[in-house]
Amino acid sequence: MNHSTPLGYEMKFADFIRMCAELKAKGVTQMVVAYPWALGDTYEELIESLSRVADAGLSLHIVAPKDWPSRN
């Protein structure tokens, strides 16, 4: 299977991409996001974000409060 970055991903997730690079450069090993949907609105965006987290060698933690309603 060939991997291709979703159209417009780099612009939409520029801050996320920059954060992955900065954390890797600083030797940080863990990334925290507030909500799962911060990683993408579509399956393709989610997979791209998870791939970038893995490529940066980061562990991912999602800390949405339990009382926050799911967006699913």
C-alpha positions in Angstrom: 0.0 0.0 0.0 1.4 3.4 -0.9 1.2 6.2 1.6 0.1 9.6 0.4 -0.4 12.7 2.6 -4.0 13.9 2.5 -4.6 17.0 0.3 -4.2 20.2 2.4 -2.9 18.3 5.4 0.4 20.3 5.7 -1.5 23.6 5.8 -4.3 22.5 8.1 -2.0 20.8 10.6 1.1 23.1 10.3 1.2 23.7 14.0 1.0 20.0 14.8 3.7 19.2 12.3 5.9 21.9 13.8 5.3 20.6 17.3 6.3 17.1 16.3 9.6 18.4 14.8 10.3 20.6 17.8 9.7 17.9 20.3 11.9 15.5 18.4 14.7 18.1 18.2 14.5 18.7 21.9 14.7 15.0 22.7 11.2 15.0 24.2 9.6 11.5 24.1 6.0 12.3 24.9 3.3 14.4 23.3 0.0 15.4 24.9 -3.1 16.5 23.0 -6.2 17.7 24.7 -8.8 15.8 22.5 -8.6 13.0 20.0 -10.0 15.1 17.2 -6.9 17.3 17.4 -5.3 14.6 15.3 -7.7 14.8 12.4 -11.2 15.1 11.1 -11.0 12.1 8.7 -9.4 8.7 8.8 -6.7 9.8 6.4 -5.8 12.8 8.6 -5.7 10.7 11.7 -3.4 8.1 10.1 -1.2 10.9 8.8 -1.0 12.5 12.3 -0.3 9.1 14.0 2.4 8.4 11.4 4.1 11.7 12.2 4.0 11.1 15.9 5.6 7.7 15.3 8.2 9.1 12.9 9.2 11.6 15.6 9.6 8.7 18.1 6.9 10.1 20.4 4.5 8.5 22.7 1.0 10.0 22.5 -1.3 10.8 25.4 -4.8 12.1 24.9 -6.2 13.8 28.0 -9.8 14.8 27.3 -11.8 15.1 30.5 -14.2 12.2 31.2 -17.2 14.5 31.3 -16.5 16.0 27.8 -19.0 14.7 25.3 -17.7 12.5 22.5 -17.7 14.0 19.0 -18.3 10.6 17.5 
